[in-house]
């Protein structure tokens, strides 16, 4: 039985000749990250609501959802701070 290799659009060797590499831009990656953080926030809110209304009694899963959302938000804020610092450095550069 012959297995086919796993092909990745980001690898240079997997592309047919003459086609450009498919790589998401910085804007797309940042937008996707923001959406994921937002989804985690909604998931944590839903878990808290279900715990408060008695639909679930799983405190452990609720706390995990809250912590995951909190950590992802803190990470997003750190990325934003680094982007702002880089922007300010670029603006200070003399041309």
C-alpha positions in Angstrom: 0.0 0.0 0.0 1.4 3.3 -1.1 0.9 6.4 1.1 0.7 9.9 -0.4 2.9 12.6 1.2 1.3 15.3 3.2 1.4 18.5 1.2 1.7 21.9 2.8 1.0 25.1 0.8 3.6 26.9 2.9 6.5 24.7 1.9 8.5 25.8 -1.1 9.0 22.2 -2.4 5.2 21.4 -2.4 4.3 24.2 -4.9 4.1 23.5 -8.6 6.5 25.6 -10.6 5.5 29.1 -11.4 2.9 29.4 -8.6 3.4 31.9 -5.8 3.6 30.7 -2.2 0.3 30.9 -0.3 1.1 32.7 3.0 -1.3 34.7 5.0 -0.3 38.3 5.6 0.3 39.9 8.9 -3.1 41.6 8.8 -4.9 38.3 8.2 -2.9 36.5 11.0 -3.7 39.3 13.4 -7.4 39.4 12.5 -7.6 35.6 13.0 -5.9 35.9 16.4 -8.3 38.6 17.5 -11.3 36.4 16.4 -9.9 33.5 18.3 -9.5 35.6 21.5 -13.1 36.9 21.0 -14.4 33.3 20.6 -12.6 32.3 23.8 -14.2 35.2 25.7 -17.6 34.2 24.5 -17.0 30.6 25.5 -15.9 31.7 29.0 -19.0 33.9 29.3 -21.2 31.0 28.2 -19.6 28.7 30.7 -20.0 31.2 33.6 -23.7 31.7 32.6 -24.3 27.9 32.5 -22.7 27.5 35.9 -24.7 30.3 37.4 -28.0 29.1 36.1 -27.4 25.5 37.1 -27.2 24.0 33.6 -23.8 22.6 34.5 -22.1 21.9 37.8 -18.6 21.4 36.2 -16.7 24.1 38.0 -13.4 22.8 36.7 -14.3 23.2 33.0 -15.7 26.7 33.7 -12.5 27.8 35.5 -10.4 26.4 32.6 -12.5 28.4 30.1 -12.1 31.6 32.1 -8.3 31.1 32.5 -7.9 30.3 28.8 -9.8 33.4 27.8 -7.8 35.5 30.3 -4.4 34.3 29.2 -5.3 34.7 25.5 -6.4 38.3 26.1 -3.2 39.1 28.0 -1.2 37.7 25.2 -3.1 39.7 22.6 -2.4 42.9 24.7 1.3 42.1 24.8 1.3 41.7 21.0 -0.5 45.0 20.6 2.0 46.7 22.9 4.9 45.3 20.9 3.3 46.5 17.7 2.8 49.9 19.1 6.4 50.1 20.3 7.7 49.0 16.9 5.4 51.6 15.2 6.8 54.3 17.5 10.4 53.3 16.8 9.7 53.5 13.1 8.2 56.9 13.4 11.3 58.1 15.3 13.6 57.0 12.5 15.1 59.7 10.4 14.8 59.3 6.6 
